[in-house]
């Protein structure tokens, strides 16, 4: 086993320990940790497309929300349990990602980014007008009070999100090291040159957008159970799209650790600001930090570490 | 010219809106040949290369490689069949080292992996004289190094047919000679080469045969000396 996998198992074991015992009695910490972990998944998913492949997705909120709404449909239809919702939301958003992949045939750079933003807006409009999932008024999902052996259901949700985060990061790390990831890197540098170097660019792009969409959907699936009430404005909140971009940019887009570091730092800072200052200040913080990083450290924290401590991986 | 045609172009036509960039061009390249493709600016040379390499897919007419109609094959499929091209303006994978540029091409174009891939990358590095710059990030290369990398990456795909699109523009005469030596050596090793070039000294020295395009039409095809003496070619370059 490599250091990465030992670390992953240790993180899951520690999470399991905390979730199953009463070491941390106040469930607020779990509520907060859930949000931070959800951002680890979202930022990691965004980075597979935006960081490795160089296609900026402004529509992360759309994927996240469709993940959540798929869960609501499943709940309304058959009262599906969470562990069924998660893969289904992943598949639905994976297919959406596949569609977005075909967009890359015609749209590049800024135009692609605008296209993804438009996609999110269209999806939000659809949800607002779809009564089955609550329309503009929103839909209630009754969260079970408890889940054995975790006790409080939020502890269970947080543990599930922790496992999802580890899976997402492991997937990103695999992409980074595989031939597939090297192909994406070439696409980011120069798509036509990549194609002429024998790289099947369309196929690689489709796999990447599908994987990225899948992971974003997975991040959104537990959301209805977490908040208990979903309406379009909260599910399609701009904060998801902004954070999904800002976190990898701040952490560093070239390595799996980047989005993780970015999500942990920025996500935690937002949670602290939420309690101590005001929930409205969240995006202001993100904006300021993002401007600082883009101007002073365009390669993020990972880039800074590499610069000052050699190229250690 | 004897031998088998490795590349055969029939009735190749390419339109951009109302502009006819290539107008029913017929041409062939023979196995092992060194062919020069010349013509004034805007005559369709690069468009022709883009059609052959698949970068422009919506041409009419046929392009056959070793007798096989390339139809709608994508550039990466053509590269894998053995057609490699370099770009007029070098397009390296800028954030990657010279070695990585070659390794990724070898990996995808030939399917070689691991030690085999690394050995071949080293081989290409040496043959192009890029050894000392192997671990430099390609965005920081000098002009001549960029041009060499451009050719090296085309070679990394193990082509049977190499199309070099103005590899020498803007280089000093010593550097031109250096690249010519490399291309001659490649041709010796059995690679058929099409050279697009504005530097007449290089084309005349290198080519066994020259094809001339003007305004999307082929206006001459033959031995270098005969082609430059052709009054039609003279008119295309110098006007009446």
Interface residues (C-beta under 8 A of the other chain):
Chain A: X179 X182 X183 X185 X186 X188 X189 X190 X192 X193 X194 X195 X196 X197 X198 X199 X200 X201 X202
Chain B: X53 X55 X74 X75 X76 X79 X80 X84 X85 X87 X91 X92 X93 X94 X95 X96 X100 X103 X104 X105 X107 X108 X109 X110 X113 X153 X156 X157
